[in-house]
């Protein structure tokens, strides 16, 4: 005899359906746009400046694939195929054999934005 799982249910799924309908009605892309702009501002302010080009080259991209939404922060200052923001972050060799130490400026700048996104998402879940 096959064993299975059974359960009895009383009532309806109206509260569950209400929750899902509220989630579907929300425009999360507008919320992410707000945090995207805030992230770009934070990264630009934290980027080491020589000419200022790398600081001015921050942007963000929001992509949606199925149920996944991704926000990516990108820097378009690329010289000879090399992303300058990464050189500033991790360091790089010089032409005469020396080394320029990197400076962790990306993580401290963007972490508060990630925390704000997580807090806002949690507040939204609690509100529903």
N, C-alpha and C positions, 0 to 999 in steps of 0.2 A: 504494500500500500504506500503510495507516494505521500510524503509529508509536505505540507505547504503552510503558508502564513495566511491567516484570515483575520479580519477585523470587522467590527460593527461600527456604524457611523450614524449619528443622529444630527439633524440640522442640515444646514447648507453651507456652501462655500462663499457666501456673499462677502464676508470680510476679506477673504483671500482675493476674490475677484476685484473688490474695491481697491485693495493695495496694488494689484498688478495694473489696473486701469490708471491709477494715479501715476505710477512709474512710467507707463507708456505715454501719458500726456505731458510729462515734463520735457523740457528742451535742455538736455544736459550739455549740448554743444555750446550753448551760450554761456553756461557756467564755466566750462573749460576754457572758452575764449578769455574770460576774465582772468583766470589763473595763468593762462598762457602769456597774456600781456604782463602780468605781475612777475612771472618768471623771467621774461625777457628784460624787464626793467632791473630786476635783482642781479641778473647775470651781467648786464651792461655796466652796472654800478660797481660790481666786484672785479671785473676784468682789469688786469694790469694794463696801464695805458702808456704807450710810447707815442704812436701816431693817433691812437684812438680808433683805428679801423676795425680791430677785432671786437672792441666793445660795441661798436655800431652795427656789427654784422650778426648779432643774435636775432633769431626768429623762432617760431614754434610751428609745428604741424600737428593737426589732429586728424587721426585716421580711425575709421570704424570698419571692423570686419566681423560680421555676425553680431554676437553679443559683446564683443570686445571693443573698447574705445581706448586709444592710445594717444597720449600727448608727448611729443618729442621736441626737445629743444635743440636747435641746430645753429651752427655758426658757419657762415658762408665765406669767411676770409681764408682762402686757400691759396697758398703761394707755392708754385712749382709742384703742385699735387699734394702739398702737405698742409693739413689743417692747423693753423696757427694757434687756435684755442687749445688744442691738445698739446702742442709744444710748451705752451705757457703752463699748462696743468701738470705735465709729467716731466718736463725738462727736455734738454736736447744737447747733442754734441755741437761743438763749434767747428769751423773750418780748419783751425790750427790744432785740433786735438783736445781742446778743453771741454768742459762741461758746464752748462748753465742749469742750475738746480730749478726744478719745477716748483710751482706754488699751488697748493690745493685751494683754489678759489671757487671752483664750480660747485662742489658738494656743499660747502657752508652757505653759499648763496641760494641754492635751489632747495635745500632741505626744508626751510620754513614754508616754502610754497607747497611742497608735498604734504607737509603736516597740515596746512590749511585746507588742502583738497580732502584729505582723510577726515578732518574734523567736520567739514561741511557735508561730506557724504554721510557721516554718522548722524549728524543732526537731522538730515533729511530722512534717514531711515527711522529715527526715533519719532519724528513728527508725523510720519504716515502711520 
